[in-house]
Amino acid sequence: MNRLFLLTGSNLGDRNEHLNKALDFISRQLGKVISKSQIYRSESWGYKSTGIYYNQCIEVETFLGPHETLKIILKIEAEMGRQRAGEGYSDRDIDIDILFFHNLIIDDLQLTVPHPRFHLRRFALLPMNEIAGEFLHPILGKTISELLSECKDESIVSRV
């Protein structure tokens, strides 16, 4: 059984509905949802947008492998209307990122785990800290709580 942490996000339309629908798809297609954070709101990160983001961290137990998990996540995003428009960040109905897959380190053409910018993003650290503050980052060797306390991102992130 693999322990998987995902971050869902939305800044278009009914953001709560998008996150709830993603949670439902995840529980039906990936595995058992063990825990979920509250929903957090923040401004966009890495690009300018007028839409406020809602994000939620989800812990899942799955029998699937990392690449199989990625394929299902991309399928869920597509079913929910996600259209990828080239490189870079853009507004979206739904985004599902793999933050951690058990304690694996993967860096290939399809997948990078742990998420390479996770530790730089307050909007990802706060919800993950809520459900798994003692989880140890397999590359950085620090807990999520430690990473949050060291994070230089000054973005305002608050619970919805």
C-alpha positions as CSV (number, residue, x, y, z in Angstrom):
1,M,0.0,0.0,0.0
2,N,1.4,3.4,-1.0
3,R,0.8,6.6,0.9
4,L,0.1,9.4,-1.6
5,F,-0.3,13.2,-1.0
6,L,-2.1,15.3,-3.5
7,L,-2.9,19.0,-3.8
8,T,-6.1,20.0,-5.6
9,G,-6.6,23.5,-6.7
10,S,-9.2,25.6,-8.6
11,N,-9.6,29.3,-9.4
12,L,-12.4,29.2,-11.9
13,G,-16.2,28.7,-11.5
14,D,-17.5,27.1,-8.4
15,R,-14.2,26.3,-6.8
16,N,-15.7,24.4,-3.8
17,E,-17.7,22.2,-6.2
18,H,-14.6,21.5,-8.3
19,L,-12.6,20.4,-5.3
20,N,-15.4,18.2,-4.0
21,K,-15.9,16.6,-7.4
22,A,-12.1,16.0,-7.6
23,L,-12.2,14.4,-4.2
24,D,-15.0,12.1,-5.3
25,F,-13.1,11.1,-8.5
26,I,-9.9,10.5,-6.4
27,S,-11.7,8.2,-3.9
28,R,-13.4,6.2,-6.7
29,Q,-10.4,5.9,-9.0
30,L,-7.2,6.1,-7.0
31,G,-7.8,4.7,-3.6
32,K,-9.0,5.3,-0.1
33,V,-8.9,8.9,1.1
34,I,-7.3,8.8,4.6
35,S,-7.5,12.5,5.4
36,K,-8.1,15.9,3.8
37,S,-7.2,19.4,4.9
38,Q,-9.5,22.3,5.2
39,I,-9.8,24.3,2.0
40,Y,-7.4,27.3,1.8
41,R,-7.6,30.4,-0.4
42,S,-4.7,32.3,-1.9
43,E,-3.8,34.5,-4.8
44,S,-2.1,32.9,-7.8
45,W,1.5,31.9,-7.5
46,G,4.0,32.3,-10.3
47,Y,1.7,34.3,-12.6
48,K,-1.0,37.1,-12.5
49,S,-4.6,36.1,-12.3
50,T,-7.8,37.8,-11.0
51,G,-9.2,34.5,-9.7
52,I,-8.5,33.5,-6.1
53,Y,-7.3,29.9,-5.7
54,Y,-8.9,27.3,-3.5
55,N,-6.5,24.5,-2.5
56,Q,-6.9,21.3,-0.5
57,C,-4.4,18.6,0.5
58,I,-5.6,15.0,0.3
59,E,-3.9,11.9,1.7
60,V,-4.7,8.7,-0.2
61,E,-3.8,5.0,0.2
62,T,-3.4,3.3,-3.1
63,F,-2.2,0.1,-4.6
64,L,-1.3,1.8,-7.8
65,G,2.2,2.8,-8.8
66,P,3.3,6.4,-9.4
67,H,3.0,6.5,-13.2
68,E,-0.4,4.7,-13.2
69,T,-1.5,7.3,-10.6
70,L,-0.4,10.1,-12.8
71,K,-2.3,8.7,-15.8
72,I,-5.5,8.6,-13.7
73,I,-5.0,12.1,-12.4
74,L,-4.6,13.4,-15.9
75,K,-7.8,11.5,-16.9
76,I,-9.7,13.0,-13.9
77,E,-8.5,16.5,-14.8
78,A,-9.6,16.0,-18.4
79,E,-13.0,14.7,-17.3
80,M,-13.5,17.8,-15.2
81,G,-12.7,20.1,-18.2
82,R,-9.0,20.9,-17.6
83,Q,-7.4,22.1,-20.8
84,R,-3.7,22.4,-20.7
85,A,-2.5,25.4,-22.7
86,G,1.2,24.8,-23.3
87,E,3.9,25.5,-20.8
88,G,3.5,27.7,-17.8
89,Y,0.7,28.5,-15.3
90,S,-2.8,29.4,-16.2
91,D,-6.3,29.7,-14.7
92,R,-8.0,26.4,-14.3
93,D,-11.2,24.6,-13.1
94,I,-9.1,21.9,-11.5
95,D,-5.4,21.1,-11.0
96,I,-4.2,17.9,-9.2
97,D,-0.6,17.7,-8.2
98,I,1.2,14.8,-6.8
99,L,3.2,16.2,-3.8
100,F,4.6,13.0,-2.5
101,F,4.2,9.3,-3.4
102,H,5.2,7.3,-0.3
103,N,8.8,8.2,0.2
104,L,9.8,7.7,-3.4
105,I,12.1,10.0,-5.4
106,I,11.2,10.1,-9.1
107,D,12.6,12.3,-11.8
108,D,11.8,11.3,-15.3
109,L,10.2,12.8,-18.4
110,Q,6.7,12.1,-17.1
111,L,6.9,12.7,-13.4
112,T,8.9,14.4,-10.7
113,V,8.2,13.4,-7.1
114,P,8.4,15.0,-4.6
115,H,6.8,18.0,-6.3
116,P,9.9,20.2,-7.1
117,R,8.4,23.5,-5.9
118,F,6.3,22.2,-3.0
119,H,8.6,23.6,-0.3
120,L,8.5,27.1,-1.9
121,R,4.7,27.4,-1.8
122,R,2.9,28.5,1.3
123,F,-0.5,27.5,-0.3
124,A,0.7,23.9,-0.5
125,L,2.6,23.7,2.8
126,L,-0.2,25.0,5.0
127,P,-2.8,22.3,4.0
128,M,-0.2,19.5,4.0
129,N,1.0,20.6,7.4
130,E,-2.6,20.4,8.7
131,I,-2.8,16.7,7.9
132,A,0.8,15.5,8.0
133,G,3.1,18.0,9.6
134,E,5.5,15.3,10.7
135,F,5.9,13.8,7.2
136,L,9.5,13.8,6.2
137,H,10.5,15.2,2.8
138,P,12.6,12.4,1.3
139,I,15.1,14.8,-0.4
140,L,15.3,17.8,2.0
141,G,15.2,15.6,5.1
142,K,12.9,18.0,7.0
143,T,9.3,17.7,8.2
144,I,6.5,19.6,6.6
145,S,6.3,21.7,9.8
146,E,10.0,22.6,9.5
147,L,9.6,23.5,5.8
148,L,6.6,25.7,6.6
149,S,8.5,27.5,9.3
150,E,11.4,28.1,6.9
151,C,9.3,29.1,3.9
152,K,10.1,32.5,2.5
153,D,6.8,32.8,0.5
154,E,4.9,35.7,2.1
155,S,1.7,35.1,0.2
156,I,-1.5,35.4,2.3
157,V,-3.1,32.0,2.6
158,S,-6.2,31.5,4.8
159,R,-8.8,28.9,5.4
160,V,-12.1,29.3,3.5
